[in-house]
Amino acid sequence: MAGHSQFKNIMHRKGKQDAVRSKLFSKLAREITVSAKMGLPDPNMNARLRAAILAARAENMPKDNIERAIKKAGGADSENYEEIRYEGYGPGGVAVIVETLTDNRNRTAGEVRSYFTKSGGNLAETGAVSFMFDRVGLIEFDPAKASADAMLEAAIDAGADDVASSEHGHEVICAVENLNEVQRQLELKFGEPRKAGLVWRPQNNIAVDDETAEKLLRLVDSLEDNDDVQSVTANFELSDAMVAKMTA
């Protein structure tokens, strides 16, 4: 988990500095609308919608925007989005999973393919790399919510499988089918989490040199800048020198 967390935390901080807020809010709103459309528009009865709202709040998305996105799901003129997962290999043979919500499958496929090609990687068939990842539930809490020992004890009691704590916070990992119950029990003890949902967790991370890392980060940036891309996961680990360079 360390390499994945390291990469994610760097990208998260970078995103805070560089992301265009309107684009980020648009992606969050799209996920909220799709989640509300697929189930009930009540976050207490729709786990995916609750997760989408948590993600929006974590990025300080205004309450009016969230409510508008939920209402949009019930409108007759709301767009129909498809969930499509793309898998491929980036520079250095690193496995990359790209999750999208799109209203134009051909456009999105062409754009995602072009990012991989320009980076020196290649898009593969669905299933080509996902076997190198585990689909798990992830619940994140701010570091001030609990000590590492307290979070670990509570998470195990709640049925979680693993906890990774650092200065950035606590990451609780659980089986997909246990996510809602683990989240419910931890919320009773620590309050609302920073984030909760399903993620791809690399089984092993590949150490890459700094030149390859820069190419990979450019690929991830290009993908995340696309309006249709909701998430990008890759199984590589940055060197300490690269981490220092990016966080300086």
Secondary structure, 3 states (H helix, E strand, C coil): CHHHHHHHHHHHHHHHHHCCHHHHHHHHHHHHHHHHHHCCCCCCCCHHHHHHHHHHHHCCCCHHHHHHHHHHCCCCCCCCCEEEEEEEECHHHCEEEEEEEECCHHHHHHHHHHHHHHHCCEEECCCCCHHHEEEEEEEEECHHHCCHHHHHHHHHHHCCCEEEEECCEEEEEECHHHHHHHHHHHHHHHCCCCEEEEEEEECCCEECCHHHHHHHHHHHHHHHHCCCEEEEEECEECCHHHHHHHHC
